[in-house]
Amino acid sequence: MSENLSIDHLISLLKEKIGVIFNADNTDAFEAHLEHLSSNDTQAIVERVSLLFAYWSNINLIAEAHDPLQTELTKSISVIQAYKASITTELGFLCPMLIAEATGKEVQIDTPEQFELFKKLLKGVDNFVREKKLSDEQANVLLMDSLHKYLFRLDDPAP
């Protein structure tokens, strides 16, 4: 399969499975989407996080393999990058919701530094999951554990 075909296939799957690309132009739709998810049971959020992280991983793999000098793919790569940004943002809201639900402690990503650490943790977990060939369920547990421990530091003793 050519790289262009696999990218086009990924884009069609993203449109079908992930849906709307959320960005600054549609924050109301994003907030409505989050509210809809949070009004459902926790399992709906878990399933959405699992789906998002799996697609984030696929996008990350393609982005690493893509030669930026291939101008015939520029438009497709731009769409994929927009999805990656949207997925990262959505995960940045949903993961803390799940951790708060599990721990009873309110957590959220408040600063640009926290968001950068969040993105590094996503990449680190993704690399580990690929290396160890873990399942999606194992990947989600590892992601939540990493965020719990390294981003929100919920295991640190209270000052």
ZIRACOR-V560380 format. One record per residue. N is the residue number from 1. RES is the residue in one letter. OMEGA is omega in whole degrees, -180 to 180 (* if undefined). D_CENTER is the distance of its C-alpha to the mean C-alpha in Angstrom with 1 decimal. Layout:
n: [N;N]
res: [RES;RES]
omega: [OMEGA;OMEGA]
d_center: [D_CENTER;D_CENTER]
This chain:
n: [1;2;3;4;5;6;7;8;9;10;11;12;13;14;15;16;17;18;19;20;21;22;23;24;25;26;27;28;29;30;31;32;33;34;35;36;37;38;39;40;41;42;43;44;45;46;47;48;49;50;51;52;53;54;55;56;57;58;59;60;61;62;63;64;65;66;67;68;69;70;71;72;73;74;75;76;77;78;79;80;81;82;83;84;85;86;87;88;89;90;91;92;93;94;95;96;97;98;99;100;101;102;103;104;105;106;107;108;109;110;111;112;113;114;115;116;117;118;119;120;121;122;123;124;125;126;127;128;129;130;131;132;133;134;135;136;137;138;139;140;141;142;143;144;145;146;147;148;149;150;151;152;153;154;155;156;157;158;159]
res: [M;S;E;N;L;S;I;D;H;L;I;S;L;L;K;E;K;I;G;V;I;F;N;A;D;N;T;D;A;F;E;A;H;L;E;H;L;S;S;N;D;T;Q;A;I;V;E;R;V;S;L;L;F;A;Y;W;S;N;I;N;L;I;A;E;A;H;D;P;L;Q;T;E;L;T;K;S;I;S;V;I;Q;A;Y;K;A;S;I;T;T;E;L;G;F;L;C;P;M;L;I;A;E;A;T;G;K;E;V;Q;I;D;T;P;E;Q;F;E;L;F;K;K;L;L;K;G;V;D;N;F;V;R;E;K;K;L;S;D;E;Q;A;N;V;L;L;M;D;S;L;H;K;Y;L;F;R;L;D;D;P;A;P]
omega: [179;-180;-179;179;180;177;178;178;178;180;179;176;178;179;-178;-171;-177;178;-174;170;179;177;-176;-179;-178;-179;178;178;179;179;177;178;179;180;178;179;-177;178;175;177;-177;-179;178;179;178;-180;179;178;179;179;-179;-178;178;179;175;180;178;178;-179;179;179;-180;179;-178;-174;174;-176;180;178;-174;179;179;-173;-178;180;179;177;178;180;179;177;176;-179;179;179;-180;180;179;-180;176;179;175;-174;-179;177;177;180;180;178;179;-177;-174;-175;179;179;176;174;178;-172;-171;175;179;177;180;177;177;177;180;177;178;176;-179;180;178;180;179;180;-180;179;-178;-177;180;-179;177;177;180;177;179;180;178;179;178;-179;178;180;179;179;-173;-170;-180;-176;176;-177;178;179;178;179;-179;*]
d_center: [26.0;25.8;22.8;23.2;23.4;20.2;18.3;20.0;19.2;15.5;15.8;17.9;15.5;12.6;15.3;16.5;13.5;10.8;13.7;14.1;12.6;12.5;14.2;17.3;19.5;18.2;17.3;19.6;17.9;14.5;16.5;18.3;15.2;14.0;17.7;18.0;15.3;16.8;20.2;19.5;19.7;17.1;16.7;15.2;12.4;12.1;12.2;9.6;7.0;8.6;8.5;5.0;4.5;7.9;7.6;5.2;8.1;10.7;10.1;10.3;13.4;15.0;14.5;16.3;18.9;19.7;22.9;22.6;26.3;25.9;26.6;26.7;23.0;22.3;21.6;19.2;17.3;17.1;15.7;13.0;12.3;12.3;9.7;7.4;8.4;8.1;4.6;4.1;7.0;6.5;4.4;7.2;9.6;9.0;8.9;12.1;13.6;13.5;14.9;17.4;18.5;19.0;20.8;22.5;21.6;20.0;17.1;14.9;13.6;16.8;17.4;16.3;17.0;14.7;11.8;12.9;13.2;9.7;8.6;11.5;10.6;7.3;9.8;12.5;11.2;10.3;13.8;15.5;14.2;15.6;18.7;19.5;18.5;16.9;16.1;12.9;14.5;15.3;11.9;10.7;13.8;13.5;10.1;11.8;15.0;13.8;12.5;15.7;17.9;16.8;15.0;17.0;19.9;20.9;23.2;25.2;28.6;29.2;31.3]
